[in-house]
């Protein structure tokens, strides 16, 4: 079996994907037509060609602007179903999906509209495709903590559909401490916790320490700069705190894919995983990200299987369910 075939066949778990970041230009045009919205591009190809960004703020401007076509429950259904169908085609067995409700409620779209569309697609994808998924509500860190708390409270009637909360968007001048009370309340409500610590941000290492010591997160998204602090790396390894690295997106917003970071984390026994982040904008889903890591590091089948095991181990699932997925990984490796 070729390494390319092995990457495709490997049972996968995605822990860092923003559902709004899976909005491909073709679907964007379809939703715009359905909702009577004029787009400033002649066609999807021209729109895709406009995706020129060089850092996190320039990406976020495009990212939030692209959401204007998401207005009604069927829009969120179609968005989520399209991602889960793509995930199924790449043998993703389980995904934990970020969504940004504030980016929609601030535009007048109700929380109920957003989550019912997402949830209906999740159910249909599980029944039709066998892809299981859970939702993580992300707060936008460049908005106020008060708005985040209000959004948390708004989520509580739908708590059975949400496994945890996260923190994303522009990190500059928006440290984890800003949202300490929000995350403490989320923990009280039974949500699991994760936070973005984006690559090469101001005070990156301090923010990761805050996630660990102040917030008490269950996972860290990105977190590549942890390697700058040997003590921090040891703590993350000892606590088995997962880091959800996204190589292709790193290459767009930093000076490279940071694949060397993945190799170093593996060598240090850290629980690193590979994910797609915002694949419609960065041009690569999870399989393409794994292929990039393999091309740069030459991990081979054992190393790739380790990355997959790391993700299933870090998933917010019961032990017995994790073990079932891990057995699938072992079976794939045995057949390779």
N, C-alpha and C positions, 0 to 999 in steps of 0.2 A: 504493500500500500504506500503510495506517495505521501510525502509530508503534507501536501496540499489537500489530499483526500482525507487524511487523518484530521486536519484542522476542521474540515467541513463536518466530518462524522462525529467529532468530539461533542458529547452532550455539554451544553453551555448554560451558564447562569449569568445574567446581566444585572448588575447592582447600581449602575450609574448611567441612566439614560433619562433625558428630559423629554417628556412626550411632546411638548411644543417644539422641541428641537428635532423632531422627526417629520416635521411638516414639509414634505417635498414640494418643489415648485409646481409639479403637475397637479397635485391635490389642492395647492393654494389657488390655482386658476379655477379649478372646479368649484371650490367653495365660494370664491369671489363671484363667479357667475350665478351661483344659486342664491347668493345673498345680495345681488345687485351692487357689488362693489367694483369700482374701476381700479385696475392695477396699472402702475406706471411702466409697464413692460409690454412688449409686443407678444411675447410667448414665454413658456417656461425656460427655454434655453437662454434667452436674454436675461431673465431674472437670475438664473444660476450664475451667469457671467458677472453679475453685479456683486457677488459675494466676495468682496475684497476687504479683508480686515487683517490687522497686524497685532492687535492686543485685545485684552478682554473688553474694555469699553467700546471699541469700534465694532466688535462682534455683537455685543449686547444691543447696540443701537439697531442693527439689522434684525436681531432675534425678536425684540419686542415689536418692532414695526411689522413683522410678518404675521403677528397674531390677529391683526384687524379682521381677518376673514373668518375667525372663529366666533360665532355669535349664538348659535342655537345648539340644542342637544344633539341633533344628528351630525353636526360638524365635529363635535368632540368624539362622537362614536366613530365616524369615518377616520378621523385622525388616529385614534387608538387601534382600531381594527387594522389599519394599514401597517402600523408598526408591528403589531403582533403577528400579522401574516408574514412580514419580512423576517421577523425573529424565527418563526416556525421554519421558514425556508433555510435558515442557517443553523437549524437544530438547537435553538435556544429552548430549553425545557422550562425555565423559570426566570421571571424578571421582576425586579422591584423598580417601579416607574415613578419618577418625580413628576409632579405637576405644580404649576404656579398660579393658584387661584387669584391672588391679588392682581396679577396682570390682566385678569378678565373682569373681576368685580369692579376694578377701578374704571373699566370701560362701560359699566352698566350691565354686564352679563352676570346673572346670579350664580352663587356658589352651587345651588341645586342643579342648575342647567349644566354646569361644567361636570360635576361629579356623576350625575346620572348618565351622561353620555359616555364617560370613561368606564363606568361600572358595567353598563350594558355590553360594551365591546369586550371587556374582560371576560364576562360570563360566556358570551358567544364564542370567543376564541378558545376558552377552555373546553367547551362542549364540542366544537367543530374541529379544532386543531390540536387539542391536547396541550396547549401552552398555558401554564398557570402563571398568574401575576398578582402582585399586591401594589398598593399605592402609597407613596410617600409625599406628604404635603410639604412643599418648600415655601419658606418665608423669603421675601425679597429684602436683603440686608441693607440696601441703599434707601429703603423707606423706613418709617418710624417703627420703634418697638411697640408703640400703641396700636398701630395698624396690624402688626403681626399678632398681638394679643387678641384683637377683635376677630381676626381671621381664625385663630385657634378656637375661640369660643364658637364661631360660626360653624366650625367643623364637627362639633361634638354630637349633633344629631346623626351624623354619618360615620361615627367612630368605628362601627363594625366594618366599614369599607376601607379604613386607613390604618396601615400598620405602624407608621411612624411619621416624624417630621424632620425636615432638613432646613438648611440655610444656604441660599445661593445669591447670585447677582454680584454687583461690584463690591469687592472687598475693601477697597481703599477707604480708610477712615470709618470702617464699619466692622469692628472687631467682634468676636464671639460674646464678649462681656456685655455688649449693648443689648443682647437678647437673653441674658441669663434668667430673668424672671419668666420670660415666655417659655423657655425650655424647661424650667423647673415645673411650671404648671402643666406642660405637655407630659412630662414624666409622671406627674400625679394622676393624669388622666389615662395612663397606661400606654402612651405612645413610646416607641423606641426612638432613639435620637441619633442623628448624623449631622455633620456640618461640612460645607465646602471650605477647604483651605487651598485656594487656587495657587497655581505655580508662579513662583518668583514675584509674589506680592510684597508690599511693604510689611515688615514685621511678621513674615510668614511663619517662622519657627515659634515665635511668641504666641501666635494665634493657635498653632497646633497644641502647644502646651496648655493654653486656656481651654481648648476642646477637651483635653484629657483631664485636667485637674479642676477647672472651674465648672464646666458644663457637665462633664461625666458622660461623654458620648459613647455610643455603642459601635460607632464606625466613623471613619474620616474619608471625605471625598477629595480626590487628588492627593494632597499631602506629600508631594515629591520633595519639598524642601526639608522634610524631617531628616534627610541624610546629612544635613549640615550640623546636626547635634547627635553625637554618639550616644549620650545618655538617653535622649528622647527615643532613638531607634531601639535601644535596649528595652525601654519601658513599653513601647508599642509591641515589640516582639513578645515580651513576657506576658502582656495582657491579651495577646492575640487580637489586637485591634486592627481590623481590616482597613486597608487603603485602596480606594477605587481609582486606579490610574487609567487615563484615557490618552493613549499615545498619539493618535492622529490629530485630535483636537489640540494637544500640546504643541504640535508642529505649526499650528496656525496662530497661536496666541503667545508663543515664546520662541526661543531660538532653535527649537528642535523637538522631536517626539519624546525625549526623555526616556528612551528605551534603556539606556545605560542604568537609569534609576531602577527600573524593574529588575534588572539582573543583580544589582547591588542589594536590593531589598530581599530578593530570594536568597542570596548568599548569607544574609544576616538573620534568616529565619523569620522575616516579617511576612505577614499575611497580605500580600499584594495581589490584586486582581486586575483584569483587563476589561475595559468597557468602551462604549461608543460615544457617550456624552450627548452631542447634538448632531447626529449623523447626516441629517439632510443638509446641514450647512458645511460640514467638514468632509463629506464625501466618503465615509466609511462606517459600516456597521461593525458588529463585534467580530465577525469572521475576518474582515479586512484588518482590524486592529491586531488580532492574533497573528495574522500572516505577517504584518509589519514587524512585530516583536520577534517572530521566528527568523525573519530575514536579517535582522540586526544582531540577534543574540545567538542564533543557532541552538535553541533550547532542546530541540528534538522532541520525540513523543513523550518521554517521561516529564520533561520540563513543562510542556504544554498541558499535560494531564494534571500536574501540580497546580498550575494556575486555575484550571477548572475546579479542582478540588477545593482550593482556597475560597473560591466564590461560593460554592455550595455550603462550605463550612460556615461562611460569614453570613449566609442568607438568614433572614428572620423567619425561620421555619421550625416546626417541632423536630426533635432529634430523629425520630423514626422516618420522617419525610426526607430529611437530609441524607440519611443512610441509604435510602432508596435511590436517590440521585447519584450518590457516590459509587454505588454498585454499578450504575450505568457507565460511569467514567472508567471504572476498573475493567468492565467487560469490553469497552471500546479499545482500551490499551492492550488487553489480552489478544484481541483479534487483529491488531495492527501488524 
